[in-house]
Amino acid sequence: MSVEGKFLSKEISELFWKENLTLATAESCTAGNVAAAITAVAGTSHFFKGGIIAYSNKVKENLLGVSHETLETYGAVSEETVIEMVKGAMKSMNSDCAIATSGIAGPTGGTPDKPVGTIWIAAGCKDKVITLKIEGDEGRNKNIANATQNALRLLRNLFQNEENEQ
């Protein structure tokens, strides 16, 4: 994990402790890397409920409640899908907040519309969900690392936006 990743994980841990909120993850292309980054900080068992690695669409549907229609219409790598993944993770794990990732890490699997390196991330807490799209192929390992870092940033930004709105 990068230095920034360690800092973000510690910052997120402190935020969740302070706010007394719980967190879950729903990961496809990052395959548990976001959960691993969060739990690398001691004491996260106080707020981290767990994660679902949902590589297949059936798991996205059956465990996270992503609608078949959403997957058929927009695909697994879409803003609509990660929003439903976040909401499904919060519901299925009874958590206040969640992070979701879905993308094409590579080196294969891309299409002209969704090339390798296209990754959607969502972070949500209660009724608020924000999203981020990453584009650009830097190789599988770097794509996964970038998605993990961006997921942590997005979660932190969700809280910063709330603080700025108050």
C-alpha positions as CSV (number, residue, x, y, z in Angstrom):
1,M,0.0,0.0,0.0
2,S,1.2,3.5,-0.8
3,V,2.0,6.1,1.8
4,E,-1.1,8.0,0.7
5,G,-3.2,4.8,1.0
6,K,-1.9,4.3,4.6
7,F,-2.8,7.9,5.4
8,L,-6.2,7.7,3.8
9,S,-7.0,4.4,5.6
10,K,-6.0,6.0,9.0
11,E,-8.1,9.1,8.2
12,I,-11.1,6.9,7.3
13,S,-10.7,4.9,10.5
14,E,-10.7,8.0,12.6
15,L,-13.8,9.4,10.7
16,F,-15.8,6.2,11.3
17,W,-14.8,6.1,15.0
18,K,-15.7,9.7,15.5
19,E,-19.0,9.5,13.6
20,N,-19.9,6.1,15.1
21,L,-20.8,4.8,11.7
22,T,-20.4,1.3,10.1
23,L,-18.9,0.5,6.7
24,A,-19.1,-2.3,4.1
25,T,-17.5,-2.9,0.7
26,A,-18.8,-4.4,-2.5
27,E,-15.9,-4.9,-4.9
28,S,-15.6,-6.3,-8.4
29,C,-12.4,-5.3,-10.2
30,T,-10.6,-4.4,-6.9
31,A,-11.3,-7.9,-5.6
32,G,-11.0,-7.1,-1.9
33,N,-8.2,-4.5,-2.1
34,V,-10.4,-1.7,-0.8
35,A,-11.4,-3.8,2.3
36,A,-7.7,-4.8,2.8
37,A,-6.6,-1.2,2.7
38,I,-9.3,-0.2,5.3
39,T,-8.6,-3.1,7.6
40,A,-4.8,-2.5,7.5
41,V,-5.4,0.0,10.3
42,A,-5.8,-1.6,13.8
43,G,-9.2,-1.1,15.4
44,T,-11.3,-1.2,12.2
45,S,-13.3,-4.1,13.5
46,H,-15.2,-1.4,15.5
47,F,-16.8,-0.1,12.3
48,F,-16.0,-2.4,9.4
49,K,-18.8,-5.0,8.8
50,G,-17.3,-6.9,5.9
51,G,-17.1,-7.0,2.1
52,I,-18.5,-8.9,-0.8
53,I,-16.3,-9.6,-3.8
54,A,-18.9,-9.6,-6.6
55,Y,-17.0,-10.6,-9.8
56,S,-19.9,-12.2,-11.4
57,N,-23.2,-10.5,-12.4
58,K,-25.1,-13.3,-10.5
59,V,-23.4,-12.3,-7.3
60,K,-24.1,-8.7,-8.0
61,E,-27.8,-9.6,-8.4
62,N,-28.2,-12.2,-5.7
63,L,-26.1,-10.8,-2.9
64,L,-26.2,-7.1,-3.6
65,G,-29.6,-6.7,-5.2
66,V,-28.4,-5.1,-8.5
67,S,-31.3,-5.4,-10.8
68,H,-31.0,-7.7,-13.9
69,E,-32.4,-4.8,-15.9
70,T,-29.6,-2.4,-14.8
71,L,-26.9,-5.0,-15.8
72,E,-28.6,-5.7,-19.1
73,T,-29.1,-2.0,-19.9
74,Y,-26.0,-0.3,-18.6
75,G,-23.6,-3.2,-18.0
76,A,-21.6,-4.2,-14.9
77,V,-19.2,-1.4,-15.5
78,S,-21.5,1.6,-15.1
79,E,-22.5,4.3,-12.7
80,E,-25.9,2.8,-12.3
81,T,-24.5,-0.6,-11.3
82,V,-22.1,0.8,-8.6
83,I,-24.8,2.9,-7.1
84,E,-27.0,-0.2,-6.7
85,M,-24.0,-2.2,-5.4
86,V,-23.4,0.5,-2.7
87,K,-27.1,0.5,-1.7
88,G,-27.1,-3.3,-1.7
89,A,-24.0,-3.6,0.4
90,M,-25.5,-1.2,3.0
91,K,-28.7,-3.2,3.1
92,S,-27.3,-6.8,3.0
93,M,-24.7,-6.0,5.7
94,N,-26.8,-3.6,7.7
95,S,-24.2,-0.8,7.5
96,D,-24.5,2.9,7.5
97,C,-22.0,3.4,4.6
98,A,-20.4,1.4,1.7
99,I,-17.9,1.6,-1.1
100,A,-18.4,-0.2,-4.4
101,T,-16.1,-0.7,-7.4
102,S,-16.7,-2.2,-10.8
103,G,-14.4,-2.0,-13.8
104,I,-12.1,-3.5,-16.4
105,A,-8.7,-3.9,-14.8
106,G,-7.3,-5.7,-17.9
107,P,-5.2,-6.7,-19.7
108,T,-8.2,-7.9,-21.6
109,G,-12.0,-7.5,-21.5
110,G,-12.3,-3.9,-22.8
111,T,-14.6,-2.8,-25.6
112,P,-14.6,0.4,-27.7
113,D,-17.2,1.9,-25.4
114,K,-15.5,0.7,-22.2
115,P,-11.8,0.2,-22.7
116,V,-9.5,-1.5,-20.3
117,G,-8.9,0.9,-17.4
118,T,-12.6,2.0,-17.2
119,I,-13.6,1.8,-13.6
120,W,-16.7,3.1,-11.7
121,I,-16.6,3.7,-8.0
122,A,-19.4,4.7,-5.7
123,A,-19.3,5.7,-2.0
124,G,-22.5,6.1,0.0
125,C,-23.6,6.8,3.5
126,K,-27.3,6.5,4.5
127,D,-29.2,8.3,1.7
128,K,-26.3,10.0,0.0
129,V,-24.2,8.4,-2.8
130,I,-21.4,10.0,-4.9
131,T,-19.6,8.4,-7.9
132,L,-16.4,8.6,-9.8
133,K,-15.3,7.3,-13.2
134,I,-11.7,6.5,-13.8
135,E,-10.3,6.0,-17.3
136,G,-6.9,5.1,-18.6
137,D,-5.0,1.8,-18.7
138,E,-1.8,1.7,-16.8
139,G,-1.7,-2.1,-16.6
140,R,-3.8,-4.4,-14.4
141,N,-1.9,-4.0,-11.1
142,K,-1.7,-0.2,-11.4
143,N,-5.4,0.0,-12.5
144,I,-6.4,-1.9,-9.4
145,A,-4.2,0.2,-7.1
146,N,-5.5,3.4,-8.7
147,A,-9.1,2.2,-8.2
148,T,-8.4,1.3,-4.5
149,Q,-6.8,4.7,-3.8
150,N,-9.7,6.6,-5.6
151,A,-12.3,4.6,-3.6
152,L,-10.7,5.6,-0.3
153,R,-10.5,9.3,-1.5
154,L,-14.1,9.2,-2.6
155,L,-15.2,7.9,0.7
156,R,-13.3,10.6,2.5
157,N,-14.7,13.2,0.1
158,L,-18.3,12.0,1.0
159,F,-17.6,13.2,4.5
160,Q,-15.8,16.3,3.5
161,N,-18.7,17.3,1.3
162,E,-21.1,16.8,4.2
163,E,-19.0,18.9,6.5
164,N,-18.9,21.7,3.9
165,E,-22.7,21.6,3.4
166,Q,-23.4,22.1,7.1
